[in-house]
Amino acid sequence: MEKNSKTKTFIKFPTQSNIKEEQHPTHQDVRRDVRKCFEDLSCYLMPHVGLEALEEEDFDGRIAKLNQKFVEHLRLLVPALLAPKNLVKKKLGEQPVQAKELFNFFKTSMETFKNMDLLDFTTFVEITARMSSQKALVVAKDVYLSTMDHLVREQSLDINTLEKEHEKVKQKAIASFLKENKYGRKNQRVSEEYQTKLENEVDHVFKSHFVPLASSQAAKKAGLESYEKAMKERLAGSLILTDQKFETVHQEEMKKALCVYEEFNANGKTNFKIFNQFQDQLSETVERLKHSWQALNISKLKIKDLYIAGAVGGAVGGAVGAAVGAAVGAVL
């Protein structure tokens, strides 16, 4: 202990000089490495928290049950910690920590401390390892999601090919996790826990999202092909439909296309949000295609009308010419 000018006491920071053999190995590591982990260190010694808070099993953090001296200093410490002049960019593994990651750090801390009677250095080391592992998990999961999303949307994959791609991208995500988790991987237990969590999460998102997404996309393609093929057959060659008949044909083929979509989309039904989304997209696309086929039908109808008009005009012209010629012959 050392005295400062205001006769208050503060504790020396753990250093190489106060490492003892009887200490826990993790405690020794902290004392040995603490100054390597932080660019600047300072402390604020708090009064005792109060026996009531320590002895009550159901203590939930209420200020009323804390030692008033502790509360007084808490109200001095917190504003000082959050004062703009004291705020510095937090780093983990030499990388800046984002606000969301810092929030997760506090959340993890609260969950870890919830059922503990006393905090020690081992706890803080584990929390930091968990924070690093969580950050690496988020990055790795994003690698998986972005890669799989690109694959599924750019290609039409059957379920067997999709499962193989899933395993490849999953390994890519795990490699990313291990690479990003520079601090957390020093704690093998925590690193393995979060790697297992990553694997479980990507397996879940594969089954709940990418399988129905790929299935719905392939089924939508099959539905569109069904509609296009049918309309091509219905309007083949010189066949022309009246407006009413065309609308009837369109509605019939749209229903068939939707039936094809549902028939080919058994895996898509595991996620009704995706299933309904692609079903709506199919209906909208078919409606747009309708206008193209309708324009073709109308153009064929116009050509037919012009042909009929030309034929009638030719017949009338021929009759008039014959009558004129007969009249001239009679005069002569």
TORFILUM-714988 format. One record per residue (C-alpha): x, y, z; residue number from 1. Coordinates in steps of 0.5 Angstrom, whole numbers, m for minus. Example, Ala and Ser with C-alpha at 12.3 -4.5 7.8 and 13.67 -1.06 7.14 Angstrom:
2
<node><east>25</east><north>m9</north><up>16</up><k>1</k></node>
<node><east>27</east><north>m2</north><up>14</up><k>2</k></node>
END
This chain:
332
<node><east>0</east><north>0</north><up>0</up><k>1</k></node>
<node><east>2</east><north>7</north><up>m1</up><k>2</k></node>
<node><east>0</east><north>14</north><up>1</up><k>3</k></node>
<node><east>m2</east><north>20</north><up>m3</up><k>4</k></node>
<node><east>m2</east><north>27</north><up>m1</up><k>5</k></node>
<node><east>m9</east><north>27</north><up>1</up><k>6</k></node>
<node><east>m8</east><north>21</north><up>6</up><k>7</k></node>
<node><east>m12</east><north>16</north><up>2</up><k>8</k></node>
<node><east>m9</east><north>9</north><up>1</up><k>9</k></node>
<node><east>m9</east><north>6</north><up>m6</up><k>10</k></node>
<node><east>m6</east><north>m1</north><up>m8</up><k>11</k></node>
<node><east>0</east><north>m2</north><up>m12</up><k>12</k></node>
<node><east>m1</east><north>m5</north><up>m19</up><k>13</k></node>
<node><east>0</east><north>m12</north><up>m20</up><k>14</k></node>
<node><east>7</east><north>m13</north><up>m23</up><k>15</k></node>
<node><east>13</east><north>m18</north><up>m24</up><k>16</k></node>
<node><east>16</east><north>m16</north><up>m17</up><k>17</k></node>
<node><east>10</east><north>m19</north><up>m13</up><k>18</k></node>
<node><east>9</east><north>m25</north><up>m16</up><k>19</k></node>
<node><east>9</east><north>m31</north><up>m11</up><k>20</k></node>
<node><east>9</east><north>m39</north><up>m13</up><k>21</k></node>
<node><east>3</east><north>m40</north><up>m9</up><k>22</k></node>
<node><east>m1</east><north>m36</north><up>m13</up><k>23</k></node>
<node><east>m6</east><north>m39</north><up>m18</up><k>24</k></node>
<node><east>m2</east><north>m39</north><up>m25</up><k>25</k></node>
<node><east>m8</east><north>m34</north><up>m28</up><k>26</k></node>
<node><east>m6</east><north>m29</north><up>m23</up><k>27</k></node>
<node><east>1</east><north>m30</north><up>m24</up><k>28</k></node>
<node><east>0</east><north>m29</north><up>m32</up><k>29</k></node>
<node><east>m4</east><north>m23</north><up>m30</up><k>30</k></node>
<node><east>1</east><north>m20</north><up>m26</up><k>31</k></node>
<node><east>7</east><north>m21</north><up>m31</up><k>32</k></node>
<node><east>3</east><north>m19</north><up>m37</up><k>33</k></node>
<node><east>m2</east><north>m13</north><up>m35</up><k>34</k></node>
<node><east>3</east><north>m7</north><up>m37</up><k>35</k></node>
<node><east>3</east><north>m11</north><up>m44</up><k>36</k></node>
<node><east>m4</east><north>m11</north><up>m44</up><k>37</k></node>
<node><east>m6</east><north>m3</north><up>m43</up><k>38</k></node>
<node><east>m2</east><north>3</north><up>m45</up><k>39</k></node>
<node><east>m4</east><north>7</north><up>m39</up><k>40</k></node>
<node><east>m6</east><north>5</north><up>m32</up><k>41</k></node>
<node><east>m9</east><north>8</north><up>m26</up><k>42</k></node>
<node><east>m14</east><north>6</north><up>m20</up><k>43</k></node>
<node><east>m19</east><north>9</north><up>m15</up><k>44</k></node>
<node><east>m20</east><north>5</north><up>m9</up><k>45</k></node>
<node><east>m27</east><north>4</north><up>m7</up><k>46</k></node>
<node><east>m29</east><north>4</north><up>0</up><k>47</k></node>
<node><east>m32</east><north>m3</north><up>3</up><k>48</k></node>
<node><east>m39</east><north>m5</north><up>m1</up><k>49</k></node>
<node><east>m42</east><north>m6</north><up>5</up><k>50</k></node>
<node><east>m44</east><north>m13</north><up>9</up><k>51</k></node>
<node><east>m51</east><north>m13</north><up>7</up><k>52</k></node>
<node><east>m49</east><north>m13</north><up>0</up><k>53</k></node>
<node><east>m44</east><north>m19</north><up>1</up><k>54</k></node>
<node><east>m48</east><north>m23</north><up>5</up><k>55</k></node>
<node><east>m55</east><north>m23</north><up>2</up><k>56</k></node>
<node><east>m56</east><north>m29</north><up>m3</up><k>57</k></node>
<node><east>m62</east><north>m25</north><up>m6</up><k>58</k></node>
<node><east>m58</east><north>m18</north><up>m7</up><k>59</k></node>
<node><east>m60</east><north>m15</north><up>m14</up><k>60</k></node>
<node><east>m55</east><north>m9</north><up>m14</up><k>61</k></node>
<node><east>m60</east><north>m4</north><up>m10</up><k>62</k></node>
<node><east>m56</east><north>2</north><up>m8</up><k>63</k></node>
<node><east>m60</east><north>2</north><up>m2</up><k>64</k></node>
<node><east>m57</east><north>m4</north><up>1</up><k>65</k></node>
<node><east>m50</east><north>m1</north><up>m1</up><k>66</k></node>
<node><east>m45</east><north>2</north><up>4</up><k>67</k></node>
<node><east>m47</east><north>9</north><up>4</up><k>68</k></node>
<node><east>m39</east><north>11</north><up>3</up><k>69</k></node>
<node><east>m39</east><north>6</north><up>m3</up><k>70</k></node>
<node><east>m45</east><north>10</north><up>m6</up><k>71</k></node>
<node><east>m42</east><north>17</north><up>m5</up><k>72</k></node>
<node><east>m35</east><north>15</north><up>m8</up><k>73</k></node>
<node><east>m39</east><north>11</north><up>m14</up><k>74</k></node>
<node><east>m42</east><north>17</north><up>m16</up><k>75</k></node>
<node><east>m36</east><north>21</north><up>m16</up><k>76</k></node>
<node><east>m32</east><north>15</north><up>m20</up><k>77</k></node>
<node><east>m38</east><north>14</north><up>m25</up><k>78</k></node>
<node><east>m38</east><north>21</north><up>m28</up><k>79</k></node>
<node><east>m30</east><north>21</north><up>m28</up><k>80</k></node>
<node><east>m30</east><north>15</north><up>m32</up><k>81</k></node>
<node><east>m35</east><north>17</north><up>m37</up><k>82</k></node>
<node><east>m32</east><north>24</north><up>m37</up><k>83</k></node>
<node><east>m30</east><north>26</north><up>m44</up><k>84</k></node>
<node><east>m23</east><north>28</north><up>m42</up><k>85</k></node>
<node><east>m22</east><north>21</north><up>m40</up><k>86</k></node>
<node><east>m25</east><north>17</north><up>m45</up><k>87</k></node>
<node><east>m20</east><north>14</north><up>m50</up><k>88</k></node>
<node><east>m21</east><north>9</north><up>m56</up><k>89</k></node>
<node><east>m22</east><north>2</north><up>m53</up><k>90</k></node>
<node><east>m18</east><north>m3</north><up>m56</up><k>91</k></node>
<node><east>m17</east><north>m11</north><up>m56</up><k>92</k></node>
<node><east>m12</east><north>m15</north><up>m59</up><k>93</k></node>
<node><east>m9</east><north>m8</north><up>m62</up><k>94</k></node>
<node><east>m16</east><north>m7</north><up>m66</up><k>95</k></node>
<node><east>m21</east><north>m2</north><up>m64</up><k>96</k></node>
<node><east>m27</east><north>m4</north><up>m60</up><k>97</k></node>
<node><east>m34</east><north>m2</north><up>m63</up><k>98</k></node>
<node><east>m39</east><north>1</north><up>m59</up><k>99</k></node>
<node><east>m44</east><north>m6</north><up>m60</up><k>100</k></node>
<node><east>m38</east><north>m10</north><up>m58</up><k>101</k></node>
<node><east>m37</east><north>m6</north><up>m51</up><k>102</k></node>
<node><east>m44</east><north>m7</north><up>m50</up><k>103</k></node>
<node><east>m43</east><north>m14</north><up>m51</up><k>104</k></node>
<node><east>m37</east><north>m14</north><up>m46</up><k>105</k></node>
<node><east>m41</east><north>m10</north><up>m40</up><k>106</k></node>
<node><east>m47</east><north>m15</north><up>m42</up><k>107</k></node>
<node><east>m42</east><north>m21</north><up>m41</up><k>108</k></node>
<node><east>m39</east><north>m18</north><up>m35</up><k>109</k></node>
<node><east>m46</east><north>m18</north><up>m32</up><k>110</k></node>
<node><east>m48</east><north>m25</north><up>m34</up><k>111</k></node>
<node><east>m41</east><north>m27</north><up>m31</up><k>112</k></node>
<node><east>m42</east><north>m24</north><up>m24</up><k>113</k></node>
<node><east>m49</east><north>m25</north><up>m23</up><k>114</k></node>
<node><east>m48</east><north>m31</north><up>m19</up><k>115</k></node>
<node><east>m41</east><north>m29</north><up>m16</up><k>116</k></node>
<node><east>m39</east><north>m28</north><up>m9</up><k>117</k></node>
<node><east>m33</east><north>m25</north><up>m10</up><k>118</k></node>
<node><east>m29</east><north>m22</north><up>m16</up><k>119</k></node>
<node><east>m22</east><north>m24</north><up>m18</up><k>120</k></node>
<node><east>m17</east><north>m23</north><up>m24</up><k>121</k></node>
<node><east>m19</east><north>m30</north><up>m26</up><k>122</k></node>
<node><east>m26</east><north>m27</north><up>m28</up><k>123</k></node>
<node><east>m23</east><north>m21</north><up>m32</up><k>124</k></node>
<node><east>m18</east><north>m25</north><up>m36</up><k>125</k></node>
<node><east>m24</east><north>m30</north><up>m38</up><k>126</k></node>
<node><east>m29</east><north>m24</north><up>m39</up><k>127</k></node>
<node><east>m24</east><north>m21</north><up>m44</up><k>128</k></node>
<node><east>m23</east><north>m28</north><up>m47</up><k>129</k></node>
<node><east>m30</east><north>m28</north><up>m48</up><k>130</k></node>
<node><east>m31</east><north>m21</north><up>m51</up><k>131</k></node>
<node><east>m25</east><north>m23</north><up>m56</up><k>132</k></node>
<node><east>m29</east><north>m29</north><up>m58</up><k>133</k></node>
<node><east>m35</east><north>m26</north><up>m59</up><k>134</k></node>
<node><east>m32</east><north>m21</north><up>m63</up><k>135</k></node>
<node><east>m29</east><north>m26</north><up>m67</up><k>136</k></node>
<node><east>m35</east><north>m30</north><up>m68</up><k>137</k></node>
<node><east>m39</east><north>m24</north><up>m70</up><k>138</k></node>
<node><east>m34</east><north>m23</north><up>m76</up><k>139</k></node>
<node><east>m34</east><north>m31</north><up>m78</up><k>140</k></node>
<node><east>m41</east><north>m31</north><up>m78</up><k>141</k></node>
<node><east>m41</east><north>m25</north><up>m83</up><k>142</k></node>
<node><east>m36</east><north>m29</north><up>m87</up><k>143</k></node>
<node><east>m41</east><north>m35</north><up>m87</up><k>144</k></node>
<node><east>m47</east><north>m31</north><up>m88</up><k>145</k></node>
<node><east>m44</east><north>m26</north><up>m94</up><k>146</k></node>
<node><east>m41</east><north>m32</north><up>m98</up><k>147</k></node>
<node><east>m47</east><north>m37</north><up>m97</up><k>148</k></node>
<node><east>m52</east><north>m31</north><up>m99</up><k>149</k></node>
<node><east>m48</east><north>m30</north><up>m106</up><k>150</k></node>
<node><east>m48</east><north>m37</north><up>m107</up><k>151</k></node>
<node><east>m55</east><north>m38</north><up>m107</up><k>152</k></node>
<node><east>m57</east><north>m32</north><up>m110</up><k>153</k></node>
<node><east>m52</east><north>m33</north><up>m116</up><k>154</k></node>
<node><east>m53</east><north>m40</north><up>m117</up><k>155</k></node>
<node><east>m59</east><north>m45</north><up>m117</up><k>156</k></node>
<node><east>m56</east><north>m51</north><up>m113</up><k>157</k></node>
<node><east>m60</east><north>m57</north><up>m111</up><k>158</k></node>
<node><east>m60</east><north>m59</north><up>m104</up><k>159</k></node>
<node><east>m54</east><north>m64</north><up>m104</up><k>160</k></node>
<node><east>m49</east><north>m59</north><up>m107</up><k>161</k></node>
<node><east>m52</east><north>m54</north><up>m102</up><k>162</k></node>
<node><east>m50</east><north>m58</north><up>m97</up><k>163</k></node>
<node><east>m43</east><north>m59</north><up>m99</up><k>164</k></node>
<node><east>m42</east><north>m51</north><up>m100</up><k>165</k></node>
<node><east>m45</east><north>m50</north><up>m93</up><k>166</k></node>
<node><east>m39</east><north>m55</north><up>m90</up><k>167</k></node>
<node><east>m34</east><north>m51</north><up>m94</up><k>168</k></node>
<node><east>m36</east><north>m44</north><up>m92</up><k>169</k></node>
<node><east>m37</east><north>m47</north><up>m85</up><k>170</k></node>
<node><east>m30</east><north>m49</north><up>m85</up><k>171</k></node>
<node><east>m28</east><north>m42</north><up>m88</up><k>172</k></node>
<node><east>m32</east><north>m39</north><up>m82</up><k>173</k></node>
<node><east>m28</east><north>m43</north><up>m77</up><k>174</k></node>
<node><east>m22</east><north>m41</north><up>m80</up><k>175</k></node>
<node><east>m24</east><north>m34</north><up>m80</up><k>176</k></node>
<node><east>m26</east><north>m34</north><up>m72</up><k>177</k></node>
<node><east>m19</east><north>m37</north><up>m70</up><k>178</k></node>
<node><east>m15</east><north>m32</north><up>m74</up><k>179</k></node>
<node><east>m19</east><north>m26</north><up>m71</up><k>180</k></node>
<node><east>m19</east><north>m29</north><up>m64</up><k>181</k></node>
<node><east>m12</east><north>m27</north><up>m62</up><k>182</k></node>
<node><east>m13</east><north>m26</north><up>m55</up><k>183</k></node>
<node><east>m19</east><north>m31</north><up>m54</up><k>184</k></node>
<node><east>m15</east><north>m37</north><up>m56</up><k>185</k></node>
<node><east>m10</east><north>m36</north><up>m51</up><k>186</k></node>
<node><east>m16</east><north>m39</north><up>m46</up><k>187</k></node>
<node><east>m18</east><north>m46</north><up>m50</up><k>188</k></node>
<node><east>m24</east><north>m47</north><up>m46</up><k>189</k></node>
<node><east>m27</east><north>m41</north><up>m48</up><k>190</k></node>
<node><east>m25</east><north>m41</north><up>m55</up><k>191</k></node>
<node><east>m27</east><north>m48</north><up>m56</up><k>192</k></node>
<node><east>m34</east><north>m46</north><up>m53</up><k>193</k></node>
<node><east>m35</east><north>m40</north><up>m58</up><k>194</k></node>
<node><east>m33</east><north>m44</north><up>m64</up><k>195</k></node>
<node><east>m38</east><north>m49</north><up>m62</up><k>196</k></node>
<node><east>m43</east><north>m44</north><up>m61</up><k>197</k></node>
<node><east>m41</east><north>m41</north><up>m68</up><k>198</k></node>
<node><east>m42</east><north>m48</north><up>m71</up><k>199</k></node>
<node><east>m49</east><north>m49</north><up>m68</up><k>200</k></node>
<node><east>m51</east><north>m42</north><up>m70</up><k>201</k></node>
<node><east>m49</east><north>m43</north><up>m78</up><k>202</k></node>
<node><east>m52</east><north>m50</north><up>m78</up><k>203</k></node>
<node><east>m58</east><north>m47</north><up>m75</up><k>204</k></node>
<node><east>m58</east><north>m41</north><up>m80</up><k>205</k></node>
<node><east>m57</east><north>m46</north><up>m86</up><k>206</k></node>
<node><east>m63</east><north>m50</north><up>m84</up><k>207</k></node>
<node><east>m67</east><north>m45</north><up>m83</up><k>208</k></node>
<node><east>m65</east><north>m40</north><up>m88</up><k>209</k></node>
<node><east>m61</east><north>m42</north><up>m94</up><k>210</k></node>
<node><east>m64</east><north>m49</north><up>m95</up><k>211</k></node>
<node><east>m71</east><north>m45</north><up>m96</up><k>212</k></node>
<node><east>m68</east><north>m40</north><up>m99</up><k>213</k></node>
<node><east>m65</east><north>m44</north><up>m105</up><k>214</k></node>
<node><east>m71</east><north>m48</north><up>m105</up><k>215</k></node>
<node><east>m76</east><north>m42</north><up>m106</up><k>216</k></node>
<node><east>m71</east><north>m39</north><up>m111</up><k>217</k></node>
<node><east>m71</east><north>m46</north><up>m115</up><k>218</k></node>
<node><east>m78</east><north>m47</north><up>m115</up><k>219</k></node>
<node><east>m80</east><north>m40</north><up>m117</up><k>220</k></node>
<node><east>m75</east><north>m41</north><up>m123</up><k>221</k></node>
<node><east>m79</east><north>m47</north><up>m125</up><k>222</k></node>
<node><east>m86</east><north>m44</north><up>m124</up><k>223</k></node>
<node><east>m83</east><north>m38</north><up>m129</up><k>224</k></node>
<node><east>m81</east><north>m43</north><up>m134</up><k>225</k></node>
<node><east>m88</east><north>m47</north><up>m133</up><k>226</k></node>
<node><east>m91</east><north>m40</north><up>m135</up><k>227</k></node>
<node><east>m87</east><north>m38</north><up>m141</up><k>228</k></node>
<node><east>m87</east><north>m45</north><up>m144</up><k>229</k></node>
<node><east>m95</east><north>m45</north><up>m144</up><k>230</k></node>
<node><east>m96</east><north>m38</north><up>m146</up><k>231</k></node>
<node><east>m91</east><north>m40</north><up>m152</up><k>232</k></node>
<node><east>m95</east><north>m46</north><up>m154</up><k>233</k></node>
<node><east>m102</east><north>m42</north><up>m153</up><k>234</k></node>
<node><east>m99</east><north>m37</north><up>m158</up><k>235</k></node>
<node><east>m95</east><north>m41</north><up>m163</up><k>236</k></node>
<node><east>m95</east><north>m39</north><up>m170</up><k>237</k></node>
<node><east>m101</east><north>m35</north><up>m173</up><k>238</k></node>
<node><east>m106</east><north>m37</north><up>m167</up><k>239</k></node>
<node><east>m109</east><north>m31</north><up>m164</up><k>240</k></node>
<node><east>m113</east><north>m30</north><up>m158</up><k>241</k></node>
<node><east>m119</east><north>m25</north><up>m156</up><k>242</k></node>
<node><east>m117</east><north>m20</north><up>m151</up><k>243</k></node>
<node><east>m122</east><north>m24</north><up>m146</up><k>244</k></node>
<node><east>m119</east><north>m31</north><up>m148</up><k>245</k></node>
<node><east>m112</east><north>m28</north><up>m147</up><k>246</k></node>
<node><east>m114</east><north>m26</north><up>m140</up><k>247</k></node>
<node><east>m117</east><north>m33</north><up>m139</up><k>248</k></node>
<node><east>m111</east><north>m37</north><up>m141</up><k>249</k></node>
<node><east>m106</east><north>m32</north><up>m137</up><k>250</k></node>
<node><east>m110</east><north>m34</north><up>m131</up><k>251</k></node>
<node><east>m110</east><north>m41</north><up>m132</up><k>252</k></node>
<node><east>m102</east><north>m41</north><up>m133</up><k>253</k></node>
<node><east>m101</east><north>m37</north><up>m127</up><k>254</k></node>
<node><east>m105</east><north>m42</north><up>m123</up><k>255</k></node>
<node><east>m101</east><north>m48</north><up>m126</up><k>256</k></node>
<node><east>m94</east><north>m44</north><up>m125</up><k>257</k></node>
<node><east>m96</east><north>m43</north><up>m117</up><k>258</k></node>
<node><east>m98</east><north>m50</north><up>m117</up><k>259</k></node>
<node><east>m91</east><north>m52</north><up>m120</up><k>260</k></node>
<node><east>m88</east><north>m47</north><up>m115</up><k>261</k></node>
<node><east>m91</east><north>m51</north><up>m109</up><k>262</k></node>
<node><east>m90</east><north>m57</north><up>m111</up><k>263</k></node>
<node><east>m82</east><north>m56</north><up>m112</up><k>264</k></node>
<node><east>m81</east><north>m52</north><up>m106</up><k>265</k></node>
<node><east>m82</east><north>m58</north><up>m100</up><k>266</k></node>
<node><east>m76</east><north>m55</north><up>m97</up><k>267</k></node>
<node><east>m78</east><north>m48</north><up>m97</up><k>268</k></node>
<node><east>m84</east><north>m49</north><up>m93</up><k>269</k></node>
<node><east>m80</east><north>m50</north><up>m87</up><k>270</k></node>
<node><east>m79</east><north>m42</north><up>m87</up><k>271</k></node>
<node><east>m86</east><north>m39</north><up>m89</up><k>272</k></node>
<node><east>m83</east><north>m32</north><up>m89</up><k>273</k></node>
<node><east>m79</east><north>m34</north><up>m95</up><k>274</k></node>
<node><east>m84</east><north>m38</north><up>m98</up><k>275</k></node>
<node><east>m89</east><north>m33</north><up>m98</up><k>276</k></node>
<node><east>m84</east><north>m28</north><up>m101</up><k>277</k></node>
<node><east>m82</east><north>m32</north><up>m107</up><k>278</k></node>
<node><east>m89</east><north>m34</north><up>m108</up><k>279</k></node>
<node><east>m91</east><north>m26</north><up>m109</up><k>280</k></node>
<node><east>m85</east><north>m25</north><up>m113</up><k>281</k></node>
<node><east>m87</east><north>m31</north><up>m118</up><k>282</k></node>
<node><east>m94</east><north>m27</north><up>m118</up><k>283</k></node>
<node><east>m91</east><north>m21</north><up>m120</up><k>284</k></node>
<node><east>m86</east><north>m23</north><up>m125</up><k>285</k></node>
<node><east>m92</east><north>m27</north><up>m128</up><k>286</k></node>
<node><east>m96</east><north>m21</north><up>m129</up><k>287</k></node>
<node><east>m90</east><north>m17</north><up>m132</up><k>288</k></node>
<node><east>m89</east><north>m23</north><up>m137</up><k>289</k></node>
<node><east>m96</east><north>m22</north><up>m138</up><k>290</k></node>
<node><east>m96</east><north>m15</north><up>m142</up><k>291</k></node>
<node><east>m90</east><north>m18</north><up>m146</up><k>292</k></node>
<node><east>m95</east><north>m24</north><up>m149</up><k>293</k></node>
<node><east>m101</east><north>m19</north><up>m149</up><k>294</k></node>
<node><east>m97</east><north>m14</north><up>m154</up><k>295</k></node>
<node><east>m95</east><north>m20</north><up>m158</up><k>296</k></node>
<node><east>m102</east><north>m23</north><up>m159</up><k>297</k></node>
<node><east>m104</east><north>m15</north><up>m160</up><k>298</k></node>
<node><east>m99</east><north>m15</north><up>m166</up><k>299</k></node>
<node><east>m101</east><north>m21</north><up>m169</up><k>300</k></node>
<node><east>m108</east><north>m19</north><up>m169</up><k>301</k></node>
<node><east>m106</east><north>m12</north><up>m172</up><k>302</k></node>
<node><east>m102</east><north>m16</north><up>m177</up><k>303</k></node>
<node><east>m108</east><north>m20</north><up>m179</up><k>304</k></node>
<node><east>m113</east><north>m14</north><up>m179</up><k>305</k></node>
<node><east>m108</east><north>m11</north><up>m184</up><k>306</k></node>
<node><east>m108</east><north>m17</north><up>m188</up><k>307</k></node>
<node><east>m116</east><north>m18</north><up>m188</up><k>308</k></node>
<node><east>m116</east><north>m10</north><up>m190</up><k>309</k></node>
<node><east>m111</east><north>m11</north><up>m196</up><k>310</k></node>
<node><east>m115</east><north>m17</north><up>m198</up><k>311</k></node>
<node><east>m122</east><north>m14</north><up>m198</up><k>312</k></node>
<node><east>m119</east><north>m7</north><up>m202</up><k>313</k></node>
<node><east>m116</east><north>m12</north><up>m207</up><k>314</k></node>
<node><east>m122</east><north>m15</north><up>m208</up><k>315</k></node>
<node><east>m126</east><north>m9</north><up>m209</up><k>316</k></node>
<node><east>m121</east><north>m5</north><up>m213</up><k>317</k></node>
<node><east>m121</east><north>m11</north><up>m218</up><k>318</k></node>
<node><east>m129</east><north>m11</north><up>m219</up><k>319</k></node>
<node><east>m129</east><north>m4</north><up>m220</up><k>320</k></node>
<node><east>m123</east><north>m4</north><up>m225</up><k>321</k></node>
<node><east>m127</east><north>m10</north><up>m229</up><k>322</k></node>
<node><east>m134</east><north>m6</north><up>m229</up><k>323</k></node>
<node><east>m130</east><north>1</north><up>m231</up><k>324</k></node>
<node><east>m127</east><north>m4</north><up>m237</up><k>325</k></node>
<node><east>m134</east><north>m7</north><up>m239</up><k>326</k></node>
<node><east>m137</east><north>0</north><up>m239</up><k>327</k></node>
<node><east>m131</east><north>3</north><up>m244</up><k>328</k></node>
<node><east>m132</east><north>m3</north><up>m248</up><k>329</k></node>
<node><east>m139</east><north>m2</north><up>m249</up><k>330</k></node>
<node><east>m138</east><north>5</north><up>m251</up><k>331</k></node>
<node><east>m133</east><north>3</north><up>m256</up><k>332</k></node>
END
